Amino acid sequence: MASRALENRVALITGGARGLGFAVSRKFSDLGAGLVITGTPGDAVPEAAQMINDFGGRAVGFIGDVGVESQAEACVHFAQETYDQIDILVHLYSVTPVEREVDSLRISDFDHTVYTDLRSIFLVTHFALPFLRESHGVILSPGAEKNGELEMNPVLGAAHAWMEAFNRGVALQNKKWGVRAHSILKSRSSPLEEVADAYASYAIGPTTDDFKKNLGLYRQSADLDL
């Protein structure tokens, strides 16, 4: 992909300070995007943003719980006020609950999955959509994993299926504004860098060679053609 393919674009990445989120943050920064990296207290948000800046990128951090309505709204408005635009919304603020059979899963684990993987995505999308419409932006989130996720973790599998359905609905409602939404399908063994490359390809758009190359491994949930 082009070395500065995301130049002059701004990405709001929830959960962008750890794991896959930080891999995506680094990839987007390498491609020229300005970043807003979010995380909860205890996440290395300042350190992640500083590392991006030390390598010549542009990143600011927001610490808060985007599962709380007021904090999700504050996060989105912080991003908009910092850069005067939001072009890409990446949902990676999520939790992987303990793998147990449904009858032995704690109710609190189920509630926490709903809170982090459903409520937070809805809230941030809700507040970001007006700005994404202005920029003809894109929304990216995880899709269901390969390799028997439903059998190993039906709660997480159901949450990812909800994300895909939600993305599809958001894309259909907002295609008249040029907003795209995609769910990224990965396997548990996929290297973080490879998955981050796929997120970048979808952020750039469906006409790039990298996007076409990744169609066999990553699922496009919804786009302008639906």
Secondary structure, DSSP 4 states (H G I P E B T S, - for coil): --TTTTTT-EEEEETTTSHHHHHHHHHHHHTT-EEEEEE-TTS-HHHHHHHHHHTT-EEEEEES-TTSHHHHHHHHHHHHHHHS---EEEE----------GGGS-HHHHHHHHIIIIIHHHHHHHHHHHHHHHHT-EEEEE---TTTHHHH-HHHHHHHHHHHHHHHHHHHHHGGGT-EEEEE---TTS-HHHHHHHHHHHHH-TTSHHHHHHTTTS---B-TT-
